[in-house]
Amino acid sequence: MGVHLADTFVILKRDRSQWPAQENGRKRSKAELYAAIKEAIEKEAPDQEIAENQPIEMRFAEILEGSRADVSLRIYGPDLSVLIDLLEQSSAVLKKVPGTEEAEMDALTALRKSPVLSARPNYAAIARYGLDLRRVSGLLEAAMAGREVGSFYEAQWRFPVVLRVEEEHRENVETIKSLPVGMDGGSISLHKVVDFESKDEVTTIAHHYGQRYAAVAVFLGERDIASYVAEACASVEREVKLPEGYTMTWGGQFKNLERARARLVLIVPAVLLAILLILWWSFGNLREAALVYTCIPLAMTGGVFSLALRGIPLSVSASVGFIALMGIAILNGMVLVTFFNQLREKGHTPEQAAKEGSLTRLRPVAMTALVAGLGFVPMALNTGIGAEVQRPLATVVIGGLATSTLLTLIVLPVLYQRLGAGRLKKSVP
């Protein structure tokens, strides 16, 4: 981090009733509280750029992607001025994309031109006055940074004595220019042998695999990352023309999502296939294995609806919740179908087995779902540390269990009556 960056940690009270209220008396939400804090800071310090984040999330984002933003647009190229121009164009385009809460130069990697006072020795003038270059540079160093001229001892402690110009004079360029440089026969002003110039300089130049790049940081509002990047990418490619030798990539948390999605594309089908094979091996009948397998879509519908009702986008955490949900739903289905088969072995017809088995196994199935669902309620209602990971996962499991339990006790027996009599078990005489 450069000296122009700072982290301020705001610890919110757990009791929301102690949070400041709005004018109408309603307590602010976390997003509204951040917006109010940001507005107050920008009013007092209008030149500051402020971004909301979570401590652990922020550090992991920096480690993995080198950016704290939800989405980061990186532009690679050799010329700094061209990069700055492309960044400004891209930032203007991204601000128009729906879902953009903030689009600004990335504080960690953006090319920023800031006014800098440059002091360069005038070698010709130094030679003409017969000065030593070390005397001139030493004066500049002592005036601005300070020079250690001695030490002060107190007991066993040693304190350096540093000589430098006072703060109020150090900020005055004219005062610095008029500092005297000693020479044979007198002194001359510093500005006669040093050229002072105030100009904009690039403060940060970031590299990735030997290539220069700069980034635009995008913080999202109420929109999922995947659809946002798809629309933003199309808008930027349409309106920002990259010169030859310049490329752009998308990163930030979006990159983590892409990596996780690539893994899930392989893992989820493998898990589903493994479950089907295990069921087939357990029942010895593909038809009964397929019956139990129907519990998965019955559970998935509840998970999807619960996410929609709470306004939570599909994320990696929610995907993990779906995987956990499939296991619980399969367990309930196996309990029912296994008991149906046991009743068939005793001579019951498929209709009798489905009806009696559903009533008998109502309590075990309901208790299995209830225990798992209640265990996830604190996670679903969490607003503290880790809530952004826990809430999607718990919401999926709770919603999926609700529909899975209800539909499994209704739909599965009906399907068993129609499809589950593929092979008759040995009857008890």
Stockholm file with secondary structure:
# STOCKHOLM 1.0

chainA/1-429         MGVHLADTFVILKRDRSQWPAQENGRKRSKAELYAAIKEAIEKEAPDQEIAENQPIEMRFAEILEGSRADVSLRIYGPDLSVLIDLLEQSSAVLKKVPGTEEAEMDALTALRKSPVLSARPNYAAIARYGLDLRRVSGLLEAAMAGREVGSFYEAQWRFPVVLRVEEEHRENVETIKSLPVGMDGGSISLHKVVDFESKDEVTTIAHHYGQRYAAVAVFLGERDIASYVAEACASVEREVKLPEGYTMTWGGQFKNLERARARLVLIVPAVLLAILLILWWSFGNLREAALVYTCIPLAMTGGVFSLALRGIPLSVSASVGFIALMGIAILNGMVLVTFFNQLREKGHTPEQAAKEGSLTRLRPVAMTALVAGLGFVPMALNTGIGAEVQRPLATVVIGGLATSTLLTLIVLPVLYQRLGAGRLKKSVP
#=GR chainA/1-429 SS CCTTCCCCCCCCCSCGGGSCBCTTSCBCCHHHHHHHHHHHHHHHCTTCCCCCCCHHHHHHHHHHHSCCSSEEEEEECSCHHHHHHHHHHHHHHHTTSTTEEEEEECTTTCCCEEEEEEEEECHHHHHHTTCCHHHHHHHHHHHHTCEEEEEEEETTEEEEEEECCCHHHHTCHHHHHTCEEEETTEEEEGGGTEEEEEEEEECCCEEETTEEEEEEEEEESSSCHHHHHHHHHHHHHHHCCCCTTCEEEEEEHHHHHHHHHHHHHHHHHHHHHHHHHHHHHHHSCHHHHHHHHTHHHHHHHHHHHHHHHHTCCCCHHHHHHHHHHHHHHHHHHHHHHHHHHHHHHTTCCHHHHHHHHHHHTHHHHHHHHHHHHHHHHHHHTCCSTTHHHHHHHHHHHHHHHHHHHHHHHHHHHHHHHHHSCSSCCCCCC
#=GC SS_cons         CCTTCCCCCCCCCSCGGGSCBCTTSCBCCHHHHHHHHHHHHHHHCTTCCCCCCCHHHHHHHHHHHSCCSSEEEEEECSCHHHHHHHHHHHHHHHTTSTTEEEEEECTTTCCCEEEEEEEEECHHHHHHTTCCHHHHHHHHHHHHTCEEEEEEEETTEEEEEEECCCHHHHTCHHHHHTCEEEETTEEEEGGGTEEEEEEEEECCCEEETTEEEEEEEEEESSSCHHHHHHHHHHHHHHHCCCCTTCEEEEEEHHHHHHHHHHHHHHHHHHHHHHHHHHHHHHHSCHHHHHHHHTHHHHHHHHHHHHHHHHTCCCCHHHHHHHHHHHHHHHHHHHHHHHHHHHHHHTTCCHHHHHHHHHHHTHHHHHHHHHHHHHHHHHHHTCCSTTHHHHHHHHHHHHHHHHHHHHHHHHHHHHHHHHHSCSSCCCCCC
//
